[in-house]
């Protein structure tokens, strides 16, 4: 998680929000520290990043 945090901080300055959100979701799924909710936590982080950058989330 420390490596992820450092990588994320560097990429946040140079990457677009959509790519950053996709990267964050992928890395969290790869790290796999979650016993329950492995899919929910990375999706939540992805949505949080997008909302923080001014994007609107639409659920179908």
N, C-alpha and C positions, 0 to 999 in steps of 0.2 A: 504494500500500500504506500510505503514511503517513496518508492521508485515511481509509482503511478502519480502521486501528488507532485513530484518534481517535474516529471514529463508534462503533466497537464499544465502546470504553471508556465513552462516555456512555450508550449503550443498555444496557450491562451492569447499570447501577445501577437502571434503571427498567423493564426488560422481563422477562417470564417466560422461563425457559430454552428452552422449545420455540420461541418466537418469535425469540429471540436466535440459536439454532442455525440456524433457517431463513434468517434475515437474513444470517448469516455465509456460509452456503453459496451463497446467491444472489449476494452481492457478489463472492465469490471467482470464481464462474463468469463474472460480468460483467467482472471485471478481466482474466481469462484470461492470466496470466503463465506458464502451465505448458505447455511443449512437449509433454511426455508425461504422462499421468495427470491431465488436467484434471478428470476426474470423481472420481478417487480422493482427491485432496488435499482438495477441499471437503467430501466425505462424511466423511473422517477428522476434519476440524476440527469438523464438526457433531456427530459421535459424541463427540468429546473434550469439547465444551462440555456435552453432556447428561450424560455420566458424571461430570464435575466437579461438576455440580449435583445429583448423587445419583440420576439416572435409570439404569435398566438397559437395556442394548442387547440386542435380540433379533434374531438373523439367521434368515431363512427360507431 
